[in-house]
């Protein structure tokens, strides 16, 4: 199996970290989505990453589908067995991915529009969602004691992306959230090496 990814992509980081944690061997292939290489668009018509390519089987995308595949591949080691706990982990993943969606919307607005037509009200609306989400996380961090699940990896990917693109703009007033990566890293020491990077 191989994973098409970008070093900066938080969704790629989430899947890469989860696979590493589970001991699932995957070849990681850096992919430039802007170039739309054939290997990417032939395996995901949306041209987005991450994409998990399997020999003789259909490719898997997006990150949530890949995470659930990794869970099945590991014999159910990525999400809790009990329904209520699994739902809790899945909702945590959805929240963190949703906050990440807002951050990417801000980045795309700034990066791909000429400065004179960047729509600040759109950026402000996305940032207000980010603020609400981060404030919620500050007061509702997942238990991070023994077992890691998909929600933990989504949170780690989110914080890695915040540090990469929004350093100095999110941690003030959120000491528990800012300190959480240290707790996570005790259970997953590869975090610093695998989080989003330029």
N, C-alpha and C positions, 0 to 999 in steps of 0.2 A: 504494500500500500504506500501511496505517497500523498502528501498534503501540499497543495499549492497555497502559498501564504505570502504575506508582506511583513517585514519586521515591525512596521509601525501599526499594523492592524490589531486592534484589541480583540476582535473576534477570532483572529488567527491565534493570538496569544492564549486565549481561553482554551481552545482545542489542543494546542501544542502542549500546554501545561498539563491538561487532563490526561492526555495520552502518555506523557512522560510519567506522571504519577501512577498510572495504571500498569506501566511496564509494557505498553503496546508499541511495538516497533513500527515507526512510520518514517519514510524518507521525506524530508522537508525540502521543498523546492521554492526558492524565492521567485516571485512572479510579479511583473509590472502590469497592473491592470490597465494602465493608460495605453500600453502598447497592444492590448488585446491579442496576446499570442494565441495561436491555434489550440494549444493544449488547454488553455483556459476556456475559450469560448466553445470549443467542441465538447467540453465536459460540463459547462454551466452556461446556458444560453444568455444568462443575465450578465456574464462577464465579471462576476464578483468572487471574492475570496472570503473565507477559505473554501476549498473544494477538496474532498477526499476521493482519490482515484484508486479503484480496486481492480486487480487483474480479472478480466472476464465478467465483471459485474458492473452494474450501473453506478456512476459516480454519486456522491452524496454532498449536498449543500442544503442549507446554510449552516451556521455554527450550531444551532440548536439541534438540527437533524444529525449532525456529526456527533454531538455530545451524547445523544440517545443511542446512536450506533455504538459508540465507545462503551457505553454502559452495558449494552447487550453483549458486546464482544468480550467484556471483562467478567461476564457472569453476574452482572448487577452490582458492581462495586462503586459506581459513580453516583448513584442516587440511593437514598434510604429505602429500605424494604417496606416499612410501614407507610400506608397511604397518606396519612396526615403529615408525616415528616417529609415524604417525597414531594407532596404538594407545596409544603413550606419552602423546600429547596428550589423547586421549579419557579415559584413566584419570586424568590430572591434573584434567581437568574434572569427572569423577565424584567424585573425592576432595574437591575444593573445594566442589562442590554439596552433597555429603554433610555436610561440616562446616557449611555454611550451613543445611542442614535442621535440624541439631541446635541451632544458635543460634536459629532461628525457633521451634523447639519450646519452648525456654527462655522466649523472649519471650511466646509465647502463654500458657504456664502462668502467668506473672506478670501478664500484662495482662488476661486474660479470666476468671480464677478469683478469687472473693473471697479476700482475704488469708488468712482463717482456714482455707481448704482448699487452699491452694497446696501441692503435694506436693514437698517439698524433695528426697526421694530420687530422684524423676524428673529434677529439675533437675541433681542431682549426677551422675546417670548420663549425661545428655546432655553435661554439661561435661567429663566424663572422656573422651568420644569426641572432643570439640573439642580437648582438650589433646593427645591422642595424634596427631590429625591435624596440628595446628600443629607439634608436635615433629618429625613426619615431614617436613613442608614445610621446616622450618628446615635440615634436613640433606639435602634432595633438591629444591631449587628448580630449576625448569626453566631451561634455557639461554635467556637473553634478550639476544640479540646483534643479530640482523638482522630475522628474520621473526617476527611474532606469530601465534599460533594460538589455537584455542578454549580450550586449557588456560590460556594466559596471561590471557585475558579472564575466565575463571572465577575465577582467583586474584585478579585485580584487583577483581572484584566482591565476593569474600569479604572482602578486606582493607578495602575501602570500608565494608562493613557492620559489620565489627568496630570500625572507627573511629567509626561512627555510634552503635552500641548498646552496645559493650563497651570503650570507650576506657579506657585505663589498666589493663586486665585481661588483656591478651594479649601485649604486645610484650616485656615484661621477660624476659631470658634467651633471646630469639630475635632477635639483632641482624641477622642476614642477612635474615630474613623481614620485619622492621620496615623495613629499608632498601630492600627490593625495589621498592616503588612508585616510588622515585626512578629506578631503572633502567628500569622499565616506562614511566614518563612521558617518557623521552627518545625512545622510539619511538611513544608515544601521548600527546602533550601535553594532550589533552582530558580526561585522567583526573580531575583535581581537579574539573572542572566537571560531569562526568557520573557520578561515583560516587554511591552512595546518599546521600540527603540527607533531612532531616526535612521 
